[in-house]
Amino acid sequence: MNPTIEQRIQRLEDLEAIKTLQYAYGQLVDKGWDGKEMITDGLEEVFTEDASWESKAQNISVQGIQQISDLFKMMDARSDLFIHSFSNPIIDLQGDKATAKWMLISPMTLGGGELQNMLASYNNDYVRTPEGWRIKALRLNPAYMPKG
């Protein structure tokens, strides 16, 4: 059976909401130009309360909004510039849940050092909540990590 026009519109709205959510995550944790600071106290706007954030290559695995916030406070202290540039989203919607793969190019400076780029992918899980779509699990998979 073909989806109704309402179902098709809902799908498009959900896809755009998930993209906007991912971009909002990047905006919250970016820093270092024009007075831009990392906003760790806004992470509850993009993550579920019990969300996970992990990067096996970096030996990082945290659970819950407080641990995620603490992780970014540590990253904030180590970096002067941090930019998230997401591309190539492949989003699979399944009702009130979704998965997505993203590519990341992330220019950064660590400890006042030279500008470097992290190249990575994300494999994320999302869930629809009463407040809208939120990240349930974020998995960062670096292909190239800056030294420092």
N, C-alpha and C positions, 0 to 999 in steps of 0.2 A: 504494500500500500504506500502510495506517495505521501510525503509529509504535507500537512496543510500549510497555507500561507503563514498562519500564526506560528506554527512550529518552525518554519524556515526563518522567520523574523527573529524568533527567540534564539535560535542557533547563532545567527549573526550577532545579535546583541551579546550573547554569552562569549563568543570568540573575542569580540572587541573589549568586553569587560576584563577578560583574562589578560589580554595584551596590555591594557591600561594598568592593571594590577602589577604586572611584571615591571613595567616602566616606572610605576610609583615606588616599587621596592628600590630600584636603582637610584631614583631621585633622593630617597631618604638616606641612603648610605654613601652617596657621592659627596666629595668635599674638595676644597682647595683652590677655588677661583672666585673672584668677585664677592668675597666674603662668605661663600657657601661653606657651611659646616654640616657634618654628619648629624642626622636627627634620630638618635637611637630611641628616644621616648615616643616615636611615632610608629614603631614597628608593629604594634597591635592593629594598626590600620591595614596591614597587608598579610599578617600571619594569623593562623588560628592560635588559641591559647596553648595548645599542646603540640604545636608544630615542631618539626625537626629540621636541622641544618647540618649537612655533612659534606666533608671532602675527604675521602679515603686517602688520596694522595698527600694531603697535608696532615693526616691523622687527627682530623677534627670531626667530632660528632657531639652535637648538643641537642637537648630536648627542652621544649617549652620556651615561651616568649622571654622569660627573664634570662635564661642562659644564652639565647640568641642575642639579646640586648647586650649582655656582658661581653660576648664574643666581639661584637662590633665596637664596643667601647675600647677593647684591647686593640683592634685594628685601627681605630681612630687615633690612638696614641702612637702607633707605629708609622703612620703615613701622613704626608703633607698634601698629597693629591691622590684622588681615588675616583675613577670614572667608570661607569658601567655602560657599555654600548651593546645592546642586545640585537640579534638579527636571526633570520631563518626560522621563525617559530613553526613548529609542527604540533598542532593542538588536537587532541582526541577527546571529544566531549562524550560523556556517558551519563546523561541525566544531570544530577546534582554533583557529579564528580568529573574531573578531567585530568589528563596528563599532558605534559608539553615538553618538547625538546627545544632548546635555544642554543645559539652560538653566542659567545661572549668575547669581546675585545675590551680589555680593561687597562688603560694607561694608569700608571701610578708611580709615586715616588715613595720609597721606604727609608725612613730615618734620615731625611734630608738628602738622599742620594740622587743619582741621575734618573731621568724619566725612563721607565721600562714598561713593557706590555705583558699582561697575562693573556694567554689564549686558552679558551676553555669551552666546555659545553655545560649546560644545565639539563637535568632530567627532574622535572618537578611534578608534584601532585597538588591538585587544587580541589577545593570543596566549596559549594554554595552554602552560605550561612544566612541567617536573617539580615545581617548587615551587608550582604553581597558576597562575591567570590573572595576567597582567602587562600594563601599558600599553606598547604598542609605539610608538605615535605619538599625541601630544596636540597638537591644533590649537585654539587659543583665537581666537575671532572676536568681538571687542568690538563691541557696538552703541552703548555709551556708556562713555567713559573719564573717570575723575576728572582734574581738572587739578592739576598739581603734580608 
